Amino acid sequence: MQTPVPDYLHEVLDTLREDTSGETAQYIPELANADPKPFALSVTTATGSTYCAGDTDTPFSIQSISKPFTYAAAIIDRGLNRVLESIGVEPSGEAFNELSLEDGTNRPKNPMINAGAIAAHSLLLGHDATGEARVQRVLDMFSSLAGRELHVDEDVYRSELITADHNLSMAHMLRKHGILTDDAHEVVSGYTKQCSILVTVNDLSMMAATLANGGVQPVTREKIIDENTARQVMSVMAVAGMYDGAGDWLTRVGIPAKSGVSGGLAGVLPDQVGVAAFSPRLDSHGNSQRSRRAFERLSSDMDMHLFAPSHGRLDVVGVTLEGSREVYYLQGNVRFTAAAELLDLFSESTFDGAVHLDISRVQSFTSVARRMVLEAMRRLRNEGRRVFLNDPLQSLANPDLGDGTFPETL
């Protein structure tokens, strides 16, 4: 059986593809000339399954989506207390390129605005680190998070550095206040290279899923970020990741997220998924127009909101072969991630006999999880397999498979 999740993601892209509002980032020549047409969406679960649709192989520079991961690296390298001496955690309520320093401390208000991100880059490794070593630090870390070797797009780097006067002025101001102790030009050059690292939408969803998974890379199982640092980073993303629109984003969409002016958008739901989208046309806040709308659809359709009532993760108690039936025993409450895990098990099975889904210990399904499971049972039945359902609690009440038929009961 082929899992229906990619079909749903393709449907989301198709409904939004005609939205051609906004424009590419005009202040960076290499981005201004980028092809505005690509559109991609990727979801990676905390257990390492990636579902994607669209132009998933199209590379683009990570830009400001690098900020939360560099913030994590700075905390790992220098400790949270040292990082907090230089960078605050309060939402600025201002655009990404405002200086936004705190009264009294002169710290940048958070690491998601440019001033805070420049300060975070300067903290990498230690006070005597070279600019080249800092860039290699983020390259190595981002590659570990993505699960493959990444590299800098030198054309984007040179194009962006030409227009880096505003960032340079902020770096000099931070140096004046003692927040930066290194050469301002060297730090901005390194920060610009950090933003010029090439990724795909699947790389971003994997990197985000690592944060969601408490710092453990879902596929390699490498512990890259400790749990406390992952929590700190996700918290700051929630309150400041979308700049002056962060409050509206958190209440409406509820996915802690970070955008980039190349058109990328990455978000996390703790213990569940990393989500990423890519489309180069930007709205007035500098966020990808179609990516933003794709996240809104996922939040609405899949109940992907940080503050939605918790339903926990699916617990697969066991998969056993009993005579001519393959029996799946489940318990708990089922949301998108849990349903996706179940569908993966269906897809990976090589058994061609009957399927028996025992959900006698499942309390509830969200609406999207219900649709996914029913669609999976319909596909299994259409492949010629008998499908049985044991549901004494009526968690899947009225389990119509979409054509007026129902699974068999024992």
C-alpha positions as CSV (number, residue, x, y, z in Angstrom):
1,M,0.0,0.0,0.0
2,Q,1.3,3.5,-0.9
3,T,0.8,6.0,1.9
4,P,-1.6,8.8,1.1
5,V,0.3,11.5,2.9
6,P,2.3,12.7,-0.2
7,D,-1.0,12.9,-2.1
8,Y,-2.4,15.3,0.5
9,L,0.8,17.4,0.3
10,H,0.5,17.6,-3.4
11,E,-3.1,18.7,-3.0
12,V,-2.0,21.5,-0.7
13,L,0.5,22.7,-3.3
14,D,-2.0,22.5,-6.1
15,T,-4.5,24.7,-4.3
16,L,-1.9,27.4,-3.6
17,R,0.1,27.2,-6.8
18,E,-1.9,30.0,-8.6
19,D,-1.0,32.5,-5.8
20,T,1.7,34.6,-7.6
21,S,1.5,37.6,-5.2
22,G,4.7,39.0,-3.7
23,E,8.2,39.2,-5.3
24,T,11.6,37.8,-4.7
25,A,14.0,39.5,-2.3
26,Q,15.0,42.6,-4.3
27,Y,17.8,43.9,-2.1
28,I,20.1,40.9,-2.8
29,P,20.9,40.7,-6.6
30,E,21.4,36.9,-6.6
31,L,18.0,36.4,-4.9
32,A,16.3,39.1,-6.9
33,N,17.1,37.1,-10.1
34,A,15.9,33.8,-8.6
35,D,13.3,31.7,-10.4
36,P,10.0,32.6,-8.6
37,K,8.2,29.4,-9.7
38,P,9.5,26.6,-7.5
39,F,7.2,25.4,-4.7
40,A,7.8,22.5,-2.3
41,L,6.6,21.1,1.0
42,S,8.2,18.6,3.3
43,V,7.2,17.0,6.6
44,T,9.6,14.9,8.7
45,T,8.4,13.0,11.7
46,A,10.4,12.6,14.9
47,T,10.8,8.9,13.9
48,G,12.6,9.8,10.7
49,S,9.9,9.4,8.0
50,T,9.9,12.3,5.4
51,Y,6.9,13.0,3.2
52,C,7.3,15.6,0.5
53,A,5.8,17.1,-2.6
54,G,6.8,19.6,-5.3
55,D,10.2,20.9,-6.2
56,T,12.0,19.1,-3.4
57,D,15.4,18.9,-5.1
58,T,15.6,22.6,-5.8
59,P,18.5,24.1,-3.7
60,F,18.3,27.5,-2.1
61,S,20.2,29.5,0.4
62,I,19.1,29.0,4.0
63,Q,19.3,32.7,4.9
64,S,17.7,33.5,8.3
65,I,16.5,30.0,8.9
66,S,20.1,29.5,9.9
67,K,19.5,31.6,13.0
68,P,17.9,29.1,15.4
69,F,20.5,26.5,14.6
70,T,23.4,28.9,15.0
71,Y,21.9,30.0,18.3
72,A,21.9,26.4,19.4
73,A,25.5,26.0,18.4
74,A,26.5,29.1,20.4
75,I,24.7,27.8,23.5
76,I,26.5,24.4,23.1
77,D,29.9,26.1,22.6
78,R,29.7,28.8,25.3
79,G,26.8,27.9,27.6
80,L,23.4,29.5,27.9
81,N,24.5,32.0,30.6
82,R,27.3,33.4,28.5
83,V,25.0,33.6,25.5
84,L,22.3,35.4,27.5
85,E,24.9,38.0,28.5
86,S,25.1,39.1,24.8
87,I,21.6,38.2,23.4
88,G,18.1,38.6,25.0
89,V,15.0,36.4,24.4
90,E,12.3,39.0,24.1
91,P,10.2,39.6,20.9
92,S,11.3,42.9,19.3
93,G,8.0,43.7,17.6
94,E,10.1,45.1,14.8
95,A,11.4,44.0,11.4
96,F,14.3,41.6,11.1
97,N,16.8,44.3,10.2
98,E,16.1,46.7,13.0
99,L,18.9,47.2,15.6
100,S,16.5,46.6,18.5
101,L,18.8,46.8,21.5
102,E,17.7,46.5,25.1
103,D,17.8,49.6,27.3
104,G,20.6,49.3,29.8
105,T,22.3,46.1,28.6
106,N,22.5,47.1,24.9
107,R,21.9,43.4,24.1
108,P,20.1,42.6,20.8
109,K,16.5,41.7,21.9
110,N,16.7,38.1,20.5
111,P,18.8,35.9,18.3
112,M,16.2,35.8,15.5
113,I,16.7,39.4,14.3
114,N,19.9,40.2,12.4
115,A,21.6,42.0,15.3
116,G,21.1,39.0,17.6
117,A,22.1,36.5,14.9
118,I,25.3,38.4,14.2
119,A,26.1,38.3,17.9
120,A,25.3,34.6,18.0
121,H,27.7,33.9,15.1
122,S,30.5,35.8,16.9
123,L,30.1,33.6,20.0
124,L,30.7,30.3,18.1
125,L,33.6,28.1,19.4
126,G,35.3,30.7,21.7
127,H,36.6,34.2,21.9
128,D,39.8,33.3,20.0
129,A,38.1,31.5,17.1
130,T,38.9,32.6,13.6
131,G,36.2,33.6,11.1
132,E,37.0,30.6,9.0
133,A,36.6,28.2,12.0
134,R,33.2,29.7,12.8
135,V,31.9,29.1,9.3
136,Q,33.2,25.6,9.4
137,R,31.4,25.1,12.7
138,V,28.0,26.0,11.3
139,L,28.7,24.0,8.1
140,D,29.5,20.9,10.1
141,M,26.6,21.3,12.4
142,F,24.0,22.0,9.7
143,S,25.3,19.0,7.7
144,S,24.9,16.8,10.8
145,L,21.4,18.1,11.3
146,A,20.4,17.6,7.6
147,G,22.1,14.2,7.4
148,R,24.2,15.1,4.4
149,E,27.2,17.3,3.6
150,L,26.1,20.9,2.8
151,H,28.2,23.8,1.3
152,V,28.1,27.5,0.8
153,D,26.8,29.1,-2.4
154,E,29.7,31.5,-3.1
155,D,27.6,33.4,-5.7
156,V,24.9,34.2,-3.1
157,Y,27.6,35.0,-0.5
158,R,29.3,37.6,-2.7
159,S,26.1,39.1,-3.9
160,E,24.8,39.4,-0.3
161,L,28.1,40.8,1.0
162,I,27.9,43.6,-1.5
163,T,24.7,44.8,0.1
164,A,25.7,44.1,3.7
165,D,26.2,47.8,4.7
166,H,23.2,47.7,7.1
167,N,24.5,44.5,8.9
168,L,28.0,46.0,9.0
169,S,26.6,49.2,10.7
170,M,24.8,47.0,13.3
171,A,28.0,45.0,13.9
172,H,30.0,48.2,14.5
173,M,27.3,49.4,16.9
174,L,27.4,46.0,18.8
175,R,31.2,46.3,18.9
176,K,30.9,49.8,20.3
177,H,28.7,48.5,23.1
178,G,31.0,45.5,23.9
179,I,28.6,42.9,22.5
180,L,31.1,42.0,19.8
181,T,34.8,41.7,20.6
182,D,36.0,40.6,17.2
183,D,36.4,42.5,13.9
184,A,33.0,43.6,12.7
185,H,33.8,42.9,9.1
186,E,35.1,39.4,9.8
187,V,32.0,38.6,11.8
188,V,29.6,39.9,9.2
189,S,31.4,38.0,6.5
190,G,31.1,34.8,8.4
191,Y,27.4,35.5,9.2
192,T,26.8,36.1,5.5
193,K,28.4,32.8,4.6
194,Q,26.2,31.1,7.2
195,C,23.1,32.5,5.5
196,S,24.5,31.4,2.1
197,I,24.6,27.7,2.9
198,L,22.6,25.7,0.3
199,V,19.7,23.5,1.5
200,T,16.6,21.8,0.0
201,V,13.2,21.7,1.6
202,N,13.8,18.1,2.8
203,D,17.1,19.3,4.5
204,L,15.1,21.9,6.4
205,S,12.4,19.6,7.5
206,M,15.0,17.1,8.8
207,M,16.9,19.9,10.6
208,A,13.6,21.1,12.2
209,A,12.6,17.5,13.1
210,T,15.9,17.2,14.9
211,L,15.0,20.1,17.1
212,A,11.5,18.7,17.6
213,N,13.1,15.4,18.6
214,G,15.0,17.0,21.5
215,G,18.2,17.3,19.4
216,V,18.4,13.7,18.2
217,Q,18.7,13.4,14.4
218,P,15.7,11.3,13.4
219,V,17.6,9.1,10.8
220,T,21.2,8.9,12.0
221,R,20.1,8.9,15.7
222,E,23.0,11.2,16.5
223,K,22.6,13.4,19.6
224,I,23.5,16.8,18.1
225,I,21.7,19.2,20.4
226,D,21.0,18.6,24.1
227,E,17.4,18.7,25.2
228,N,17.6,21.9,27.2
229,T,19.2,23.7,24.3
230,A,16.6,22.4,21.9
231,R,13.8,23.6,24.3
232,Q,15.5,27.1,24.5
233,V,15.7,27.4,20.7
234,M,12.1,26.3,20.1
235,S,10.9,28.7,22.8
236,V,12.6,31.6,21.2
237,M,11.3,30.6,17.7
238,A,7.8,30.6,19.1
239,V,8.0,34.2,20.5
240,A,10.3,35.8,17.9
241,G,10.9,33.6,14.9
242,M,8.4,35.5,12.7
243,Y,9.6,39.0,13.7
244,D,6.9,41.6,13.9
245,G,4.3,39.1,12.9
246,A,5.3,36.5,15.6
247,G,2.2,37.0,17.8
248,D,-0.3,36.7,15.0
249,W,1.6,33.7,13.7
250,L,1.7,31.9,17.0
251,T,-2.0,32.4,17.8
252,R,-3.3,31.6,14.3
253,V,-0.9,28.9,13.0
254,G,0.8,27.7,16.3
255,I,3.9,26.3,14.7
256,P,7.2,27.8,16.0
257,A,8.9,28.8,12.8
258,K,11.6,30.7,11.1
259,S,11.6,32.2,7.6
260,G,14.3,33.2,5.2
261,V,14.3,35.7,2.4
262,S,15.2,33.1,-0.2
263,G,11.6,31.7,0.3
264,G,12.2,29.0,2.8
265,L,10.1,28.5,6.0
266,A,10.8,25.9,8.6
267,G,8.8,25.0,11.7
268,V,8.8,22.6,14.6
269,L,6.2,20.8,16.8
270,P,8.0,19.2,19.8
271,D,8.0,15.4,19.8
272,Q,6.1,15.4,16.5
273,V,7.4,16.9,13.3
274,G,9.6,19.3,11.5
275,V,7.9,21.1,8.6
276,A,9.4,23.1,5.7
277,A,8.2,24.9,2.7
278,F,9.9,26.8,-0.2
279,S,8.6,29.4,-2.6
280,P,10.7,32.5,-3.5
281,R,8.0,35.2,-3.6
282,L,7.8,37.1,-0.4
283,D,5.0,39.0,1.4
284,S,5.4,42.5,3.0
285,H,7.0,40.9,6.1
286,G,9.7,39.2,4.1
287,N,8.1,35.8,4.5
288,S,7.3,33.4,1.6
289,Q,3.7,34.1,0.6
290,R,2.9,30.5,-0.5
291,S,5.0,28.9,2.2
292,R,3.1,30.8,4.8
293,R,-0.2,29.7,3.4
294,A,0.9,26.1,3.2
295,F,1.7,26.2,6.9
296,E,-1.7,27.7,7.6
297,R,-3.3,24.8,5.8
298,L,-1.3,22.2,7.7
299,S,-2.1,23.8,11.0
300,S,-5.8,23.9,10.1
301,D,-6.1,20.5,8.4
302,M,-3.8,18.5,10.6
303,D,-4.4,20.1,14.0
304,M,-0.7,21.2,14.0
305,H,-1.0,23.9,16.6
306,L,1.4,24.0,19.6
307,F,-1.4,24.7,22.0
308,A,-3.9,22.3,20.6
309,P,-5.1,19.8,23.3
310,S,-2.4,17.1,23.6
311,H,-3.3,13.7,22.2
312,G,0.1,12.1,22.7
313,R,1.9,9.8,20.2
314,L,0.7,6.5,18.9
315,D,2.0,3.5,20.7
316,V,2.2,0.5,18.5
317,V,1.9,-2.3,21.0
318,G,2.6,-5.0,18.5
319,V,2.3,-6.3,15.0
320,T,1.7,-10.1,14.9
321,L,0.8,-12.7,12.3
322,E,-2.2,-14.7,13.5
323,G,-3.2,-17.3,10.9
324,S,-4.2,-15.6,7.7
325,R,-4.3,-12.1,9.3
326,E,-1.7,-9.5,10.1
327,V,-2.8,-7.9,13.3
328,Y,-1.9,-4.3,14.4
329,Y,-2.5,-3.6,18.1
330,L,-2.6,0.1,19.0
331,Q,-3.2,2.2,22.1
332,G,-3.3,5.9,23.1
333,N,-4.6,8.9,21.1
334,V,-3.8,9.4,17.4
335,R,-2.8,12.6,15.6
336,F,-1.2,13.2,12.2
337,T,2.3,11.9,13.3
338,A,0.9,8.8,14.8
339,A,-1.3,8.0,11.8
340,A,1.6,8.6,9.5
341,E,3.7,6.0,11.5
342,L,0.8,3.5,11.2
343,L,0.6,4.1,7.4
344,D,4.3,3.5,7.1
345,L,3.9,0.1,8.8
346,F,1.2,-0.7,6.3
347,S,3.4,0.3,3.4
348,E,6.4,-1.6,4.6
349,S,4.5,-4.9,5.1
350,T,5.2,-7.7,2.6
351,F,2.3,-9.8,3.8
352,D,-0.6,-10.2,1.3
353,G,-3.3,-11.6,3.6
354,A,-5.9,-9.9,5.6
355,V,-5.2,-6.9,7.8
356,H,-6.7,-6.6,11.3
357,L,-6.6,-3.2,13.0
358,D,-7.2,-3.6,16.7
359,I,-7.8,-0.1,18.2
360,S,-9.6,-1.4,21.3
361,R,-7.2,0.7,23.5
362,V,-7.3,3.9,21.4
363,Q,-9.2,6.7,22.9
364,S,-9.5,9.2,20.1
365,F,-8.4,10.2,16.6
366,T,-8.1,13.8,15.3
367,S,-10.0,14.4,12.1
368,V,-7.0,14.3,9.9
369,A,-5.7,11.1,11.5
370,R,-9.2,9.5,11.1
371,R,-9.2,10.4,7.4
372,M,-5.7,9.0,6.9
373,V,-6.4,5.7,8.6
374,L,-9.7,5.2,6.7
375,E,-8.0,6.0,3.4
376,A,-5.3,3.5,4.2
377,M,-7.8,0.8,4.9
378,R,-9.6,1.6,1.6
379,R,-6.4,1.3,-0.3
380,L,-5.5,-2.0,1.4
381,R,-9.0,-3.3,0.5
382,N,-8.6,-2.1,-3.1
383,E,-5.4,-4.1,-3.3
384,G,-7.5,-7.2,-2.7
385,R,-6.8,-7.6,1.0
386,R,-9.6,-8.2,3.6
387,V,-9.7,-5.5,6.2
388,F,-10.9,-6.1,9.7
389,L,-11.5,-3.5,12.5
390,N,-11.8,-4.1,16.2
391,D,-13.2,-0.8,17.7
392,P,-15.2,-1.5,20.9
393,L,-14.8,2.1,22.1
394,Q,-16.1,3.5,18.7
395,S,-13.0,5.6,18.3
396,L,-13.6,5.4,14.5
397,A,-17.3,5.6,14.8
398,N,-19.1,5.1,11.5
399,P,-15.8,4.1,9.7
400,D,-17.1,4.6,6.1
401,L,-14.1,4.0,3.8
402,G,-15.2,6.8,1.5
403,D,-17.5,4.8,-0.8
404,G,-20.3,3.7,1.5
405,T,-18.5,0.4,2.5
406,F,-17.0,-0.4,5.9
407,P,-14.2,-2.7,7.2
408,E,-15.2,-6.1,8.4
409,T,-15.8,-6.8,12.1
410,L,-14.9,-10.0,14.0
